[in-house]
């Protein structure tokens, strides 16, 4: 019976199909704050709202971006009984000229409610994006993996009648997703950026997930605030600053 209950938990987790996704933008830009709005098909029609804060650093990476994203199912009317909340950190790991490799780590929390189950799952979302990043735009190949670590299931009377012996509680890891996508970005002025992502989604067993395995997203980012670029270190060979002392006396013969 535990195997039946675990299968029900897997089905409940996959039903809303709110898999993890990252804001399309966020790889570059110097302003310390950014907001992101993304709509598209990400295993299901979704709407994602995100906020990012850039922290300049001088060790390991040039800058660190902290993000908080909220994803909602987006049909004719947005529903709030199922959502995904994901805090994440992103950093440019390697960069040479315009070429770079960015890494991302997120901890998504996904909740859902339907006529059969109420559930909440916790996972880990990792990703790498390599490509060319320029002030006027970027193009990058992204590879992302989302692993669901644990899911809490609260079954309804209908579920108890269907799955004999099912109990409320935490269940073992219940799957995940593997994504490969191509992302584009185009700057509009100094604050706006338009992004496009298209790719393919499979399970981490390299089998297509239910519904449509393709993803396509359109996003808009707005950056604001002061520059978050790391300040250059002072050079030891820099000439001394001019003193404000009184001018030198005239030379006497």
N, C-alpha and C positions, 0 to 999 in steps of 0.2 A: 504493500500500500504506500510505503514511503516513496517508491519510484513513481507511482501514479501522482502523488502530491507534488513531487519535484517536477514532473512533466507539466503539471498544471501551473506551477510557479513560472516555469520557462515561458509557457504560452502567455501568461498574464504580463510578464515583463516585456515580451516582444510585441504585444498587441498594439499599444499606442505608438510604437516605433519612433520615439523621440530620442534618437541616437545623438551622441555627442558631436558637436561641430564647433569650430573656432571662428571668430570674426575674420572676414576675408582680408581686411587691412590689419595694420598694427605692426608690420615688419620695419617700418621706417617712419620718418617724420620726427620733428624735434620738439613739438609742443607737449607739455606735460600731461594734458588730459585729452581723452578721445571718447566719443560715443559712437556706437555702431548699431545699425538697423539692417537686418538681413531677412529676406523672404525667399522661399523657394521650395523645392522638393528634396527632402533629406530623409528618405524612406517613407515620408508622408509630408503633406503640406505643412510647413512650419514658419513661425515668425520668431526671430531671435533679436533680443535687445541686450546690448552689452556696454559696459563702461570700462575704460582702461586708464591706468595711471602709470606714468613712466618715472622710474627712479634712476638717476644717473649714478654710475659706479665706475671705479677705477681698477678694480681687481677682477680677474677672470673674464668678465664681459664688459663691454662699453656701457650698456644700459640694460635695465631689467624692467619689463612691462608686467604689471599686475592687472588681471582682468576679472570681471564678474559678469557672467552671462545668464540670461533667463530665456528659455525656449518654450514656446507654447504651440499646441496644434493650431493650424490655421486653415479652417474650412470656410464655409460661408460666414460663420460667426466664431470668433476666437473663444475657446473654452478654457476655463481656469481649473477644472478638476483634474487635469493632467499637465505636469510641467517638469522641466529640468532646470536645476540651478547648478552652475559650475564656476567655482573660483579656480583661477589658473594663473600660471606664471609663464612668461615667454621671454626669450633672450636670443640675441644674435651670437651664435657660438663661434663661427669663423667668418671672416670677411677679408677679401682681397680686391681692392678696387670696388667695382659695383657688384661683384659676385659674393654670395654669402650663403651660409647655412644657419637656419634658425631652429631652435628647439622649443617645445612647449610641454608643460605638465599640468593637467587639470584633475580635479576630484569631483566628478558629476554626481549629483543626488537627484534621482528621478522618482517622481510619485505619480500614481495613476488611480483612477476610480472608474469602474464600470459596473454592470449589473451582476457580475460574477465575483470580482475580487476588488479589494483595495490593497495597494502594495506600495512599498518604498524600497528603492535599491541604491546601493552605493558602489561606485566604480572608480577606475583610474583611466585617464585619457592621456595618452602620450602621442607626440607628433614631431616630425621633422619636415622642414620646408627648405629646399635648395633652389636657388635661381639667381636672377639678376635684379638688383634693387637700385633704382635711380630716383632722383627727386621728382621726375615727371611721371613715374609709374614703376611697375614691377611685373615680372612673370616668374612663377615658381611652381615646382613640382612638389606636391605634398603627399606624405604617407602618414596616416594616423591609425592608431589602434585604441579601441575602447574595451576594457575588460570589466565585466560586472562581478564584483567581489562577493556581495551578499544581498539577498532580497528578503524583505519581511512581507508576509502574505497574511491578510485578514479576509477569510472567505465568507461569502454570503450564504444564505440558506439554499439558494440554487446550486452553488458550488458544492455544498455539503451533500446535497442529494445526488449530484452527478459523480463526485469523486468520494467514494466511501472511505472513511477513515482520515480524510484530510484534516489537518489541524493548523491553527494560526501559529505563526512563529517565523524565525529566521531560517532560510534555506541556503544550501551550499552555493558556490559560484554557478551562475546561470547563463554563461555565454558571453558574447561580445561581438564587436564589429571590426573589420579591417577596411580602410578606405585608401584609395589612390586617386588623386585629383590634380587638375591643373588650375592654377589661380592667376588671375590678371588684376592689375590695379592701374588706375589712371587718375592723376591729380587734377583737380579743378580749382585753380587759384591756390592760396596758401593754406586753406583750412579744410576743403572738401576733397574726398577721394571716392571714386566709384570703383566697385570691385565685382568680379565675376568668377565663379568657381563651377567646374563641371568635372564629374568623375564617376567612379564605379565603387559600389559597396558590396562586400561579401562578409560572411561570418569569419571568425578567426580560424575555422576549419577550411577556409577557402571555398565555401559553398555559398551560392547566392541566398540572401535572406528572403523572407516572404515579401509579397507585393513587388514593387519595381526596384531592381537593384541599382539603378542609376540615380545620381544626385545632380542637381543644378540649382545654384543660388545666386542671387543678385543682392549686393549690399551697398550701403552708403555710410561713410564715416565722416564725422565732423570733429576736428581737433581744435583745441582752444587752450589758452593759458600761455605762460612764459616758456622760453626755450628750456628744454630738459637735457640738452647736450652736456656731457661731462666737461667741466672746466679744464683747460690744459694746465699741466703742472708748471710751476715757475722754473725757469732755467737758471742753473748756477752761474752761467756765463753772461747772464743778462746785465747790461750796464746799470750802475746805480742811478736811482732817481735823482733829479735835480733838487738841490737843497733850497729851502726858502729863506736861508740866512741872508744877512746883509751883503751887498756886493763887495768884492775885494777892494782894499785901499789902493790908491794910486802909487806906483813905484817911484820912490825918491832916488834921485841921483846923488 
